[in-house]
């Protein structure tokens, strides 16, 4: 299956259909990527886990609403055609699953993009990043996380693909440093998707399991200004100084986890409790065994779910996690 970047896909379709595009081939009203996030195209073998075709015309059709209406991108980065949305608002995009590539620094990176049925290019949608665990893949994360299923078409999903790490014996994983290649990947994909799809910039979320939980915790620290909330499963705390901004958080960890110790989950929780100004008392919330901390800053709740499931040495993705993470994300008010 051919892979190409989202920007390249939009640019090719604009050229083929003689749509209103900028001189560089990007859709009119879109933002120009930085050098580190510049997209390119290539081909790769087929991916049986993605159902959509990757032909240039399969993702986008029609013309830019911004161009036809004469609207422009506002200085705050929102689309002039859709208040509160990103520059991609107004671009007609077919729903489906897309295996995409993006150049980030010296690496050509891959991610799986899922645009739900019923996508309306004039209605800003939540965007959820979902990070796989050590040795995992984007397709595997999509298979068992079940956050996308719980969202039932109410959000766009991005499943990034990790790089092989020498420190992990060649298994895939994530660079957790604030200046690392995977925080840069997040930045690049967020910019790319925002330029091609109608995203609500106030409702960008991150979730992940194990190493992906660490990654979500890292983003909640280093990219809090870009995220509304995180949902971390069996992850550990970030390493480094966080932004002054913060995020709402839903976290779960197995009390008997033999892979990532329970204490690592507690450290993640405690760091967020401090950042969000929460009290030590809690109230039980659905689903059991979750509890929400009292007194957190307005709009910045922290929910903690210590479970005792024993599958995979206690390092499992618990059965309740997918629906609970989405319910937590969906219930949040706009970021204060």
Rosetta blueprint (number, residue, H / E / L):
1 X L
2 X E
3 X E
4 X E
5 X L
6 X H
7 X H
8 X H
9 X H
10 X H
11 X H
12 X H
13 X H
14 X H
15 X H
16 X H
17 X L
18 X L
19 X L
20 X L
21 X E
22 X L
23 X L
24 X L
25 X L
26 X L
27 X E
28 X L
29 X L
30 X L
31 X L
32 X L
33 X L
34 X L
35 X H
36 X H
37 X H
38 X L
39 X L
40 X L
41 X E
42 X E
43 X E
44 X L
45 X L
46 X L
47 X L
48 X L
49 X L
50 X L
51 X L
52 X L
53 X L
54 X L
55 X L
56 X H
57 X H
58 X H
59 X L
60 X E
61 X L
62 X L
63 X L
64 X L
65 X H
66 X H
67 X H
68 X H
69 X H
70 X L
71 X L
72 X L
73 X L
74 X L
75 X L
76 X L
77 X L
78 X E
79 X L
80 X L
81 X L
82 X L
83 X L
84 X L
85 X E
86 X E
87 X L
88 X L
89 X L
90 X L
91 X L
92 X L
93 X E
94 X L
95 X L
96 X E
97 X E
98 X E
99 X E
100 X E
101 X E
102 X E
103 X E
104 X E
105 X L
106 X L
107 X E
108 X E
109 X E
110 X E
111 X E
112 X E
113 X E
114 X E
115 X E
116 X L
117 X L
118 X L
119 X L
120 X L
121 X L
122 X L
123 X L
124 X L
125 X E
126 X E
127 X E
128 X E
129 X E
130 X E
131 X E
132 X L
133 X L
134 X L
135 X L
136 X L
137 X L
138 X H
139 X H
140 X H
141 X H
142 X H
143 X H
144 X H
145 X H
146 X L
147 X H
148 X H
149 X H
150 X H
151 X H
152 X L
153 X L
154 X L
155 X E
156 X E
157 X E
158 X E
159 X E
160 X E
161 X L
162 X L
163 X E
164 X E
165 X L
166 X H
167 X H
168 X H
169 X L
170 X L
171 X L
172 X E
173 X E
174 X L
175 X L
176 X L
177 X L
178 X L
179 X L
180 X L
181 X H
182 X H
183 X H
184 X H
185 X H
186 X H
187 X H
188 X H
189 X H
190 X H
191 X H
192 X H
193 X H
194 X H
195 X H
196 X H
197 X L
198 X L
199 X E
200 X E
201 X E
202 X E
203 X E
204 X E
205 X E
206 X E
207 X E
208 X E
209 X E
210 X L
211 X H
212 X H
213 X H
214 X H
215 X H
216 X H
217 X H
218 X H
219 X H
220 X H
221 X H
222 X H
223 X L
224 X H
225 X H
226 X H
227 X L
228 X L
229 X E
230 X E
231 X E
232 X E
233 X E
234 X L
235 X L
236 X L
237 X L
238 X L
239 X L
240 X L
241 X L
242 X L
243 X L
244 X L
245 X L
246 X L
247 X L
248 X E
249 X E
250 X E
251 X E
252 X E
253 X E
254 X E
255 X L
256 X L
257 X L
258 X L
259 X L
260 X L
261 X L
262 X H
263 X H
264 X H
265 X H
266 X H
267 X H
268 X H
269 X H
270 X H
271 X H
272 X H
273 X H
274 X H
275 X H
276 X L
277 X L
278 X L
279 X L
280 X L
281 X L
282 X E
283 X E
284 X E
285 X L
286 X L
287 X L
288 X L
289 X L
290 X E
291 X E
292 X E
293 X E
294 X L
295 X L
296 X L
297 X L
298 X L
299 X L
300 X L
301 X L
302 X E
303 X E
304 X E
305 X E
306 X E
307 X E
308 X L
309 X L
310 X L
311 X H
312 X H
313 X H
314 X H
315 X L
316 X L
317 X L
318 X L
319 X L
320 X L
321 X H
322 X H
323 X H
324 X H
325 X H
326 X H
327 X H
328 X H
329 X H
330 X H
331 X H
332 X L
333 X L
334 X L
335 X L
336 X L
